[in-house]
Amino acid sequence: MTDQAVKGPASYFPSIEKKYGRPVAEWKDLIRTSPLTKHMELVGWLKSEHGLGHGHANALVAHTLAEDSAG
């Protein structure tokens, strides 16, 4: 393991997995298969439909959309 701490949205991933009991990959799959495409629509959907807090939902959406736009 490196000495550098994980920064940005990925720094939320361990607490997201612990709090909601699903691996991050599963959340990303949900985001990618949602008919919604806009950042804040996806954040609102995760909050209302899946009970995520704003910070956790925002981190998942930001990371997923960034991955998808980079590929």
C-alpha atoms as an extended CHARMM CRD file, in Angstrom:
* protein
*
        71  EXT
         1         1  MET       CA              0.0000000000        0.0000000000        0.0000000000  PROA      1               0.0000000000
         2         2  THR       CA              1.2400000000        3.4870000000       -0.7710000000  PROA      2               0.0000000000
         3         3  ASP       CA              1.6660000000        6.3500000000        1.6460000000  PROA      3               0.0000000000
         4         4  GLN       CA             -0.6360000000        8.5790000000       -0.3820000000  PROA      4               0.0000000000
         5         5  ALA       CA             -4.2260000000        8.8020000000        0.7310000000  PROA      5               0.0000000000
         6         6  VAL       CA             -6.9590000000        8.3260000000       -1.8430000000  PROA      6               0.0000000000
         7         7  LYS       CA             -8.3150000000       11.7090000000       -2.8500000000  PROA      7               0.0000000000
         8         8  GLY       CA            -11.4270000000       12.9150000000       -4.6180000000  PROA      8               0.0000000000
         9         9  PRO       CA            -14.6300000000       10.9240000000       -5.0430000000  PROA      9               0.0000000000
        10        10  ALA       CA            -12.9040000000        7.5640000000       -4.5610000000  PROA      10              0.0000000000
        11        11  SER       CA            -12.0520000000        8.5480000000       -0.9750000000  PROA      11              0.0000000000
        12        12  TYR       CA            -15.7390000000        7.9840000000       -0.1630000000  PROA      12              0.0000000000
        13        13  PHE       CA            -15.8460000000        4.4300000000       -1.5220000000  PROA      13              0.0000000000
        14        14  PRO       CA            -14.9190000000        2.4910000000        1.6380000000  PROA      14              0.0000000000
        15        15  SER       CA            -17.5740000000        4.2770000000        3.7020000000  PROA      15              0.0000000000
        16        16  ILE       CA            -20.1640000000        3.8840000000        0.9170000000  PROA      16              0.0000000000
        17        17  GLU       CA            -19.5930000000        0.1280000000        0.8220000000  PROA      17              0.0000000000
        18        18  LYS       CA            -19.6980000000       -0.1230000000        4.6100000000  PROA      18              0.0000000000
        19        19  LYS       CA            -22.7900000000        2.0370000000        5.0790000000  PROA      19              0.0000000000
        20        20  TYR       CA            -24.9550000000        0.7240000000        2.2290000000  PROA      20              0.0000000000
        21        21  GLY       CA            -23.7050000000       -2.8710000000        1.9820000000  PROA      21              0.0000000000
        22        22  ARG       CA            -23.0900000000       -2.8820000000       -1.7700000000  PROA      22              0.0000000000
        23        23  PRO       CA            -19.7760000000       -2.8270000000       -3.6100000000  PROA      23              0.0000000000
        24        24  VAL       CA            -18.9570000000        0.3480000000       -5.5240000000  PROA      24              0.0000000000
        25        25  ALA       CA            -19.0100000000       -1.6150000000       -8.7950000000  PROA      25              0.0000000000
        26        26  GLU       CA            -22.6740000000       -2.4080000000       -8.1840000000  PROA      26              0.0000000000
        27        27  TRP       CA            -23.5110000000        1.2710000000       -7.6100000000  PROA      27              0.0000000000
        28        28  LYS       CA            -21.6570000000        2.1780000000      -10.8070000000  PROA      28              0.0000000000
        29        29  ASP       CA            -23.6370000000       -0.4440000000      -12.7310000000  PROA      29              0.0000000000
        30        30  LEU       CA            -26.8750000000        1.0590000000      -11.3960000000  PROA      30              0.0000000000
        31        31  ILE       CA            -25.7810000000        4.5270000000      -12.4780000000  PROA      31              0.0000000000
        32        32  ARG       CA            -24.7670000000        3.3210000000      -15.9300000000  PROA      32              0.0000000000
        33        33  THR       CA            -28.0420000000        1.4490000000      -16.5060000000  PROA      33              0.0000000000
        34        34  SER       CA            -30.2340000000        4.3030000000      -15.2980000000  PROA      34              0.0000000000
        35        35  PRO       CA            -32.1620000000        6.1460000000      -18.0150000000  PROA      35              0.0000000000
        36        36  LEU       CA            -30.9570000000        9.3720000000      -16.3990000000  PROA      36              0.0000000000
        37        37  THR       CA            -27.8110000000       10.9990000000      -17.7660000000  PROA      37              0.0000000000
        38        38  LYS       CA            -27.3470000000       14.3450000000      -16.0070000000  PROA      38              0.0000000000
        39        39  HSD       CA            -25.1920000000       14.5410000000      -12.9150000000  PROA      39              0.0000000000
        40        40  MET       CA            -27.7220000000       16.0930000000      -10.5400000000  PROA      40              0.0000000000
        41        41  GLU       CA            -30.5740000000       13.9170000000      -11.8400000000  PROA      41              0.0000000000
        42        42  LEU       CA            -28.5120000000       10.8460000000      -11.0060000000  PROA      42              0.0000000000
        43        43  VAL       CA            -27.5750000000       12.2330000000       -7.5790000000  PROA      43              0.0000000000
        44        44  GLY       CA            -31.2380000000       12.9280000000       -6.7920000000  PROA      44              0.0000000000
        45        45  TRP       CA            -32.2340000000        9.4670000000       -7.9800000000  PROA      45              0.0000000000
        46        46  LEU       CA            -29.6520000000        7.7370000000       -5.7740000000  PROA      46              0.0000000000
        47        47  LYS       CA            -30.8230000000        9.8010000000       -2.8190000000  PROA      47              0.0000000000
        48        48  SER       CA            -34.5570000000        9.2810000000       -3.3230000000  PROA      48              0.0000000000
        49        49  GLU       CA            -34.6230000000        5.7120000000       -4.6380000000  PROA      49              0.0000000000
        50        50  HSD       CA            -31.6760000000        4.1860000000       -2.8030000000  PROA      50              0.0000000000
        51        51  GLY       CA            -31.3560000000        6.3010000000        0.3500000000  PROA      51              0.0000000000
        52        52  LEU       CA            -27.8260000000        7.5440000000       -0.2280000000  PROA      52              0.0000000000
        53        53  GLY       CA            -26.6280000000       10.7440000000        1.3710000000  PROA      53              0.0000000000
        54        54  HSD       CA            -25.8130000000       13.6590000000       -0.9200000000  PROA      54              0.0000000000
        55        55  GLY       CA            -22.0310000000       13.3890000000       -0.5830000000  PROA      55              0.0000000000
        56        56  HSD       CA            -21.9850000000        9.6660000000       -1.2510000000  PROA      56              0.0000000000
        57        57  ALA       CA            -24.3390000000        9.9390000000       -4.2260000000  PROA      57              0.0000000000
        58        58  ASN       CA            -22.3660000000       12.8590000000       -5.6420000000  PROA      58              0.0000000000
        59        59  ALA       CA            -19.0590000000       10.9890000000       -5.2990000000  PROA      59              0.0000000000
        60        60  LEU       CA            -20.3880000000        7.8930000000       -7.0660000000  PROA      60              0.0000000000
        61        61  VAL       CA            -21.9220000000        9.8760000000       -9.9230000000  PROA      61              0.0000000000
        62        62  ALA       CA            -18.8680000000       12.1110000000      -10.3760000000  PROA      62              0.0000000000
        63        63  HSD       CA            -16.4660000000        9.1610000000      -10.4520000000  PROA      63              0.0000000000
        64        64  THR       CA            -18.6430000000        7.0800000000      -12.7820000000  PROA      64              0.0000000000
        65        65  LEU       CA            -19.2640000000        9.8820000000      -15.2660000000  PROA      65              0.0000000000
        66        66  ALA       CA            -15.5700000000       10.8180000000      -15.2630000000  PROA      66              0.0000000000
        67        67  GLU       CA            -14.6030000000        7.1930000000      -15.9650000000  PROA      67              0.0000000000
        68        68  ASP       CA            -17.1110000000        6.9640000000      -18.7890000000  PROA      68              0.0000000000
        69        69  SER       CA            -16.0210000000       10.2080000000      -20.4390000000  PROA      69              0.0000000000
        70        70  ALA       CA            -12.3430000000        9.1970000000      -20.2210000000  PROA      70              0.0000000000
        71        71  GLY       CA            -12.9470000000        5.9080000000      -21.9900000000  PROA      71              0.0000000000
